[in-house]
């Protein structure tokens, strides 16, 4: 097992490529992405549809493997991990927030959020309950713990998804278009919640979006074009770099080989 | 972790309750049928053992043949009381022994006649005889008097007699002379299948008179052993053979056929005098056990067909369920559920369905078996031959019911294995199609 470094980047990609076979055609979804994500970042992956941002998140989230290149998460080279170890890495290090929420529809709110803790099997029932309830309180769903996902609004479901992603206290949370299925006001509140959690717990957030208002909340933005990291824009003080609604001017990163 | 798997499995069943009810109903039906079939088999076997080991054989028998000349074999045991003594000493498992005369004779009434196997009994010493028969006319006590006869209903109908009517029994003696004995019908019993087709009973003294046997001669000594010894009679028969040989008797080689099938074999042999034959009830009834084999065979064929249908149904349903839940499975894999847990979760769902369905079916099957038996449903004559009784008797043994539940639950689980393994092999990124 590779030792993790508390000081090094939480995520590192070196010349990562990903090809998909589509019939007899090979689709180059990622053409050599190089990127480092520092711990505690609140980063958006920005790009048009089909640019490769979801593929990038898949590789970072260890739900897919690169065709070539190297992806390191919390100091562990994912290409050297077996399926079982990758699953453990996802369970203990990464939280996921999906565009379509992806809650288990047969479980109520409480059970959905508690589920990753049950999978970890480290906490007793009482500790699990306390932590789950505290998190649900924090995302404002204390009054809905017995509700099934189908009984909740889109914003509430995404809050459940956020609580589920955070309940294991992961070092890294990945969010794929977390506000895409929400109205703008709800989307804003979800982003505010994510920022609060990033600020208070120093959890690293990486989220993909092609919505300019959403990307404006990020402290750093990674621009993806044609499967490559086209540029990275950082805010000097970690605050949003630009006002919402304006697309920032991209900066070409020196580390980008593409 | 198991708690989470169980919870999701159970809630998924509840969520898809229509599908679960349909499939669970099919599993219940199959289990119920299986329980009924095994109950029928057990019922026939139990009836056969109870009836046959009373009417025509003991658990172990010391029969044999007496040959005056090389070619003429008589089914008789001379000096029967000495044989009983030897058997009592050699078989500590013995509960009691009875002597039965054996013969084959013609029954003649005022309106008809028939050939029948004659059993000579001492009704006073028969401990199980009264329990095994149901008398519809007359009384078994009448058999205490010489010159009486017990018939079964179909025989009485054929001969056109009722209790109290007269019959003549005609047979050839050991000296080759025809002899007759006049009898009065003491009792008529309900038919007990094939066993009552060709057997009638007269007092042992009357049988001796008919065949002109000596007082201490009988057809066979029937030995009844303790319940726990019935299932393993091999050691007892081996011990008994040795003891009889040690006592100076000639003993025939083991031959698992009823005594009346051995006439030809014995008649062809050159020896004369007495030879004893130690047999078990299974050997004496081997001509009947095909019935059980047929019922068991039919049960197996039906079972295989039904299980195949259940497997196909469950696999199909699991494929549908998994297709519907692909994204959920992908999500669970993404958030950290191991493949083995996905398999376990899906198997649990199937096993839970199988268990509840099978329990329900087993309960219904056992209940129905009890209901049918208590209704004393009479069956046609042709069916009586197979059932060894004039009514349907189903016995749902707890062990057999439990085995049916376990079998159907296991089959249900196994049917879900391949779909579950396929689901577990899905890559999270493929399963969550929207994520790509």
Interface residues (C-beta under 8 A of the other chain):
Chain A: X54 X55 X58 X61 X63 X64 X83 X84 X87 X88 X90 X91 X92 X95 X96 X98 X99 X100 X102 X103 X104 X105 X106 X107 X111 X115 X116 X118 X119 X120 X121 X164 X176
Chain B: X1 X3 X4 X7 X8 X11 X12 X14 X15 X327 X328 X331 X332 X333 X334 X335 X336 X337 X338 X339 X341 X427 X428 X429 X432 X434 X435 X436
